[in-house]
């Protein structure tokens, strides 16, 4: 929205101030709507084998964790890694939703949209590309490391 140009005519100046104030209020309403929608964002991810399912809120906090009985066949370390990987996948999923909300509500403020989305990307990187190493739950049946001792 461009800044108003206030003229010397009192009636015109008053109308310009009203339009400007209405624009400010409309922008404040959109930002409040954006904040409410971002707060409501949730994402759920499921492990490749379906054993673990994690839901996180817009802050990345776990709000639901489901582990099937098939977890009994996994080692403790394998289950822990599966939970963490699935949690990271869910957290990465909130980034796209936040980006959509930001674009839909305050998309004309590209600086704010980019800053918020960038902060989410920094906080919740892709689990597959974090540190250049793919994160996947270890397969208890896989002896790729040539170690047969558990």
Phi and psi in degrees as a GROMACS rama.xvg file:
@    title "Ramachandran Plot"
@    xaxis  label "Phi"
@    yaxis  label "Psi"
@TYPE xy
-81.8017  154.578  UNK-2
-71.0119  141.015  UNK-3
-70.327  151.708  UNK-4
-107.15  112.864  UNK-5
-85.0638  122.917  UNK-6
-87.4013  -179.651  UNK-7
-83.425  -19.3585  UNK-8
-74.2374  122.142  UNK-9
-59.6701  -43.0714  UNK-10
-67.1009  -41.5506  UNK-11
-65.9878  -42.4685  UNK-12
-62.1018  -43.167  UNK-13
-61.8121  -41.9859  UNK-14
-64.8793  -40.7579  UNK-15
-63.2109  -40.6698  UNK-16
-64.5256  -41.5993  UNK-17
-61.2384  -45.1768  UNK-18
-62.9499  -43.7861  UNK-19
-61.7658  -45.6251  UNK-20
-63.245  -39.6557  UNK-21
-64.6002  -38.9191  UNK-22
-64.9163  -40.1368  UNK-23
-64.5338  -43.3252  UNK-24
-64.3463  -41.1857  UNK-25
-62.6222  -40.8883  UNK-26
-66.9298  -41.5281  UNK-27
-62.1  -40.0179  UNK-28
-62.7878  -42.141  UNK-29
-64.6299  -39.5397  UNK-30
-67.9273  -36.4825  UNK-31
-66.7736  -41.766  UNK-32
-61.451  -43.2423  UNK-33
-59.7123  -45.7436  UNK-34
-61.5897  -43.323  UNK-35
-63.677  -42.3771  UNK-36
-69.6817  -39.2482  UNK-37
-64.292  -41.5853  UNK-38
-61.1624  -30.9651  UNK-39
-82.4603  -7.06909  UNK-40
-63.8468  136.044  UNK-41
-139.779  151.444  UNK-42
-139.759  144.524  UNK-43
-125.334  139.46  UNK-44
-132.818  153.249  UNK-45
-126.79  140.388  UNK-46
-64.2654  158.838  UNK-47
-56.0531  -36.4819  UNK-48
-89.1688  -1.00809  UNK-49
78.048  6.67867  UNK-50
-76.6518  -34.5592  UNK-51
-120.41  138.016  UNK-52
-135.912  125.544  UNK-53
-126.518  135.812  UNK-54
-117.628  135.924  UNK-55
-125.182  155.346  UNK-56
-91.7631  -174.265  UNK-57
-64.1781  -19.4176  UNK-58
-90.4424  -2.37762  UNK-59
88.568  2.89901  UNK-60
-77.2896  140.331  UNK-61
-70.6107  125.716  UNK-62
-110.112  -16.8773  UNK-63
-154.464  137.468  UNK-64
-136.624  121.673  UNK-65
-121.548  132.244  UNK-66
-128.986  124.323  UNK-67
-78.5475  167.278  UNK-68
-64.6252  -17.372  UNK-69
-63.8444  -13.3579  UNK-70
-63.2332  -20.5795  UNK-71
-61.3789  -26.266  UNK-72
-85.2744  -2.93171  UNK-73
-98.0324  153.837  UNK-74
-73.3618  162.557  UNK-75
-59.1108  -43.7176  UNK-76
-64.5087  -39.631  UNK-77
-64.9723  -41.6436  UNK-78
-66.8514  -43.0821  UNK-79
-60.0285  -45.3225  UNK-80
-63.9882  -38.3325  UNK-81
-64.1902  -42.2067  UNK-82
-62.829  -47.968  UNK-83
-64.7837  -42.2099  UNK-84
-64.2127  -43.6815  UNK-85
-66.1983  -38.6816  UNK-86
-62.1089  -43.8897  UNK-87
-63.6664  -36.7338  UNK-88
-65.154  -41.9325  UNK-89
-64.1967  -43.794  UNK-90
-61.0601  -41.4994  UNK-91
-63.5536  -29.4994  UNK-92
-68.7353  -24.4076  UNK-93
-73.5951  -23.4266  UNK-94
-58.2183  -48.4341  UNK-95
-64.5104  -37.9708  UNK-96
-66.8102  -41.2903  UNK-97
-63.3068  -41.4787  UNK-98
-60.5493  -41.7252  UNK-99
-63.2611  -45.4676  UNK-100
-61.2995  -46.2067  UNK-101
-60.7034  -45.6554  UNK-102
-64.3899  -39.3549  UNK-103
-72.6246  -30.0899  UNK-104
-101.711  -43.451  UNK-105
-130.406  32.6139  UNK-106
-59.0576  -22.3923  UNK-107
-75.2772  -12.7065  UNK-108
-101.135  75.8385  UNK-109
-62.1443  -30.7871  UNK-110
-64.0832  -45.0818  UNK-111
-68.0848  -44.1977  UNK-112
-58.0621  -48.8978  UNK-113
-62.6326  -39.9858  UNK-114
-65.5384  -45.052  UNK-115
-68.4677  -47.1571  UNK-116
-63.925  -39.612  UNK-117
-62.7232  -40.0188  UNK-118
-63.0664  -40.5215  UNK-119
-66.0265  -40.5602  UNK-120
-63.7721  -39.8403  UNK-121
-67.0568  -40.6102  UNK-122
-74.6101  -34.6934  UNK-123
-127.355  75.3551  UNK-124
-70.4569  163.028  UNK-125
-60.6927  129.223  UNK-126
-61.492  -31.7977  UNK-127
-72.1409  -26.3251  UNK-128
-111.436  -1.99706  UNK-129
-60.4989  125.623  UNK-130
60.0699  16.9183  UNK-131
71.3843  10.2621  UNK-132
-118.084  131.138  UNK-133
-70.3795  131.425  UNK-134
-98.8357  116.811  UNK-135
-142.704  148.57  UNK-136
-64.8912  138.768  UNK-137
-65.1452  142.668  UNK-138
-92.8283  118.326  UNK-139
-62.3615  -19.5302  UNK-140
-90.9728  -4.17167  UNK-141
-98.1709  121.511  UNK-142
-112.385  42.53  UNK-143
-60.0114  -30.8759  UNK-144
-81.9691  9.05209  UNK-145
62.2841  15.3027  UNK-146
-101.515  121.286  UNK-147
-102.109  -1.01922  UNK-148
-93.335  139.613  UNK-149
